[in-house]
Amino acid sequence: MSSSAVKGGGVRVPGARWSGPEQPPPVTGVRRRRLGWVWAGVGAVAVSAVGFTLVAQEVGERQQVLVLARDVPVGWVLRPGDLRAVEVTADTGVVRVTDRATVLGREAKVPLVAGSLLSAGQVGASAGFPPKGFSQVALAVEPGGAPPDLARGERVAILAGPAGAAVADDEEEQAASAVAGTVTGVREPESAGGPRVVTVLVETGAARRAAQLEHPRVVVLPAEGREAP
């Protein structure tokens, strides 16, 4: 019977499992490639996380911009009290608080509504409103002559009131004398029971006719139609 001597006096028996310290298996080329892909994936995740953080910070950046503190009519020269600052997410085209000096003292080119963001194109050295071919007509509307909630931007028809309509023979003639336009301003009565001043943008050719209507009344037109009632 043959046997093999080993270090430490032990005997290696052919075919028996060796109980000595295990050696790590050799790292093959395939395993090296797999480990390389794992570390590359970890690096990509880290880079993506950093990039996402930077983008989130950029997108979420907030800045102070100017908004209208009150309604401003066309041609009004902007004063400090007409504007206030708010903090919003960065937006293009709006005037920042740091650029306040560039808009103060300039005229409003269009009607400006309280609470709206101010853009540089809305002010200028001269008014750019009303547009060519249109004129504004201010009407003294008596109580009951217009909806109580009449607001800017609504499409309306201007007709003669009951007293002024007496000269008309029928409803068709009254409808023919009506003038369609868009409300650009509503000023409340200065005293109880007094008239409201309603400013309407109409075609220049119809401005004189609208201004001559007696006891004018204002009727809101349906959103899908523009015909006078």
Protein Blocks (a to p, Z undefined) as FASTA:
>chain_A
ZZdddehhiacdehiacfbdcddddddfklmmmmmmmmmmmmmmmmmmmmmmmmmmmmmp
ccdddddfbdcdehiacdfklpccddddddehiacfklmmmmgopacfbdcdehiacdfk
lgcfbdcbdcehiacddddddehiacfkbcehiacdddddfklmmmpmblmlmmmmpccd
ddfbdcddfbghiacdddddddfklmmmmmmpghiadddddfkbcbdZZ
